[in-house]
Amino acid sequence: MATAGQHSTAAVVTLYLVATWVLMLVARPLALWKVAMVPASLAAFSYALLSPWIFGKVFWDLDASDHATMLVALIVAAAGMVLLMISWMVLDRRCAASPEAAAAS
């Protein structure tokens, strides 16, 4: 059974991954610096999640040791990313089909 801290860490991981996906969607068209920003952010988050050193998991009080809870977090994040991508494509097609909608946004 996972602790409250492990559940909190799973929520942080889910939120971070979905937010990073949103960043990738709104950063289009992609330039080199935008593409480099995402792996740098992922590396910093991975360091904070996994490293016990300065500004690591002890500082942020992160505990990713319950693998089942982390798997659920990753599945939820993946589902969120898929839903965001579908929404993005639907809205993109809708705005392209109607010039009035594109001008209003």
C-alpha positions as CSV (number, residue, x, y, z in Angstrom):
1,M,0.0,0.0,0.0
2,A,1.4,3.4,-1.0
3,T,1.9,6.2,1.5
4,A,0.5,9.7,1.2
5,G,4.0,10.9,0.1
6,Q,4.1,8.3,-2.7
7,H,0.6,9.3,-3.9
8,S,1.7,12.9,-3.8
9,T,4.8,12.1,-5.9
10,A,2.6,10.2,-8.4
11,A,0.4,13.3,-8.7
12,V,3.4,15.5,-9.3
13,V,4.8,13.2,-11.9
14,T,1.5,13.1,-13.7
15,L,1.0,16.8,-13.6
16,Y,4.6,17.4,-14.8
17,L,4.3,15.1,-17.8
18,V,1.0,16.5,-18.9
19,A,2.3,20.1,-18.5
20,T,5.4,19.2,-20.5
21,W,3.2,17.8,-23.2
22,V,1.1,21.0,-23.3
23,L,4.4,22.9,-23.6
24,M,5.3,20.9,-26.6
25,L,1.9,21.5,-28.2
26,V,1.9,25.3,-27.7
27,A,5.6,25.7,-28.6
28,R,4.9,24.9,-32.3
29,P,6.5,25.7,-34.7
30,L,9.4,24.0,-33.1
31,A,12.8,25.7,-33.2
32,L,16.0,24.2,-32.0
33,W,15.9,26.0,-28.7
34,K,12.4,24.9,-28.0
35,V,13.3,21.3,-28.8
36,A,16.3,21.5,-26.5
37,M,14.2,23.1,-23.7
38,V,12.1,19.9,-23.2
39,P,14.9,17.4,-22.7
40,A,16.6,19.9,-20.4
41,S,13.4,20.2,-18.3
42,L,13.0,16.4,-18.3
43,A,16.6,16.0,-17.1
44,A,16.1,18.5,-14.3
45,F,12.8,16.8,-13.2
46,S,14.4,13.4,-13.4
47,Y,17.3,14.7,-11.2
48,A,14.8,16.1,-8.7
49,L,12.8,12.8,-8.7
50,L,15.6,10.3,-8.4
51,S,18.7,12.0,-6.9
52,P,19.2,12.2,-3.1
53,W,21.7,15.1,-3.5
54,I,21.3,18.8,-3.5
55,F,17.8,19.9,-4.7
56,G,17.0,16.2,-5.1
57,K,14.2,14.1,-3.9
58,V,14.9,14.8,-0.2
59,F,14.6,18.5,-0.8
60,W,11.3,18.2,-2.7
61,D,10.1,15.3,-0.5
62,L,9.5,13.0,-3.4
63,D,9.2,9.2,-3.0
64,A,8.9,7.2,-6.2
65,S,9.6,3.9,-4.6
66,D,6.1,2.4,-5.0
67,H,6.3,1.1,-8.6
68,A,2.6,0.2,-8.9
69,T,1.6,3.8,-8.0
70,M,4.2,5.2,-10.4
71,L,2.9,3.0,-13.1
72,V,-0.6,4.3,-12.6
73,A,0.7,7.8,-12.7
74,L,2.4,7.2,-16.0
75,I,-0.7,5.6,-17.5
76,V,-2.8,8.5,-16.4
77,A,-0.3,10.9,-17.8
78,A,-0.2,9.0,-21.1
79,A,-4.0,9.1,-21.3
80,G,-4.0,12.8,-20.6
81,M,-1.4,13.3,-23.4
82,V,-3.6,11.4,-25.8
83,L,-6.7,13.4,-24.9
84,L,-4.8,16.6,-25.3
85,M,-3.4,15.6,-28.7
86,I,-6.9,14.6,-29.9
87,S,-8.3,17.9,-28.6
88,W,-5.5,19.8,-30.2
89,M,-6.1,18.1,-33.6
90,V,-9.9,18.7,-33.4
91,L,-9.5,22.3,-32.6
92,D,-6.8,22.8,-35.2
93,R,-9.1,21.3,-37.9
94,R,-12.1,23.3,-36.7
95,C,-10.1,26.6,-36.8
96,A,-8.7,25.8,-40.2
97,A,-12.2,25.0,-41.6
98,S,-13.8,28.2,-40.3
99,P,-11.8,31.5,-40.7
100,E,-14.2,33.3,-38.3
101,A,-13.3,30.9,-35.5
102,A,-9.6,31.4,-36.2
103,A,-10.0,35.2,-36.1
104,A,-12.0,35.1,-32.9
105,S,-9.2,33.2,-31.0
